[in-house]
């Protein structure tokens, strides 16, 4: 079975986020009043397997070993079976 994987990676609360700070300042200069801008990185890919939980465990391992720095990042994982991704 094919699974769609989506990982959303964000900085933990309290971490400096220069990208978000720059976006907020730039929007302010353009006349938009925004507050508390946050940036989130999204990584999407597909994996083949039969067990959704085993796929999720593999993705957690990927996050902890390569994709995220657990000291500064939080992450959320969505594992969606391909046949459910289209509302089937």
RATA-V499027 format. One record per pair of residues at least 24 apart in sequence whose ideal C-beta (glycine too) atoms are under 6 Angstrom apart, sorted by the first residue. I is the first residue (numbers start at 0). J is the second residue. D is the distance in whole Angstrom. If there is no record, write none. Layout:
i:I j:J d:D
i:I j:J d:D
//
This chain:
i:0 j:49 d:6
i:0 j:80 d:6
i:1 j:45 d:6
i:1 j:47 d:6
i:1 j:81 d:4
i:2 j:46 d:5
i:2 j:54 d:5
i:2 j:78 d:5
i:2 j:80 d:6
i:3 j:45 d:6
i:3 j:79 d:5
i:3 j:84 d:5
i:4 j:44 d:5
i:4 j:46 d:6
i:4 j:58 d:6
i:4 j:78 d:6
i:5 j:43 d:5
i:5 j:77 d:4
i:6 j:42 d:5
i:6 j:74 d:6
i:6 j:76 d:5
i:7 j:39 d:5
i:7 j:41 d:5
i:7 j:75 d:5
i:8 j:40 d:4
i:8 j:67 d:6
i:8 j:72 d:5
i:8 j:74 d:5
i:9 j:39 d:5
i:9 j:73 d:5
i:10 j:71 d:6
i:11 j:71 d:6
i:11 j:73 d:5
i:14 j:71 d:5
i:51 j:78 d:6
i:54 j:78 d:5
//
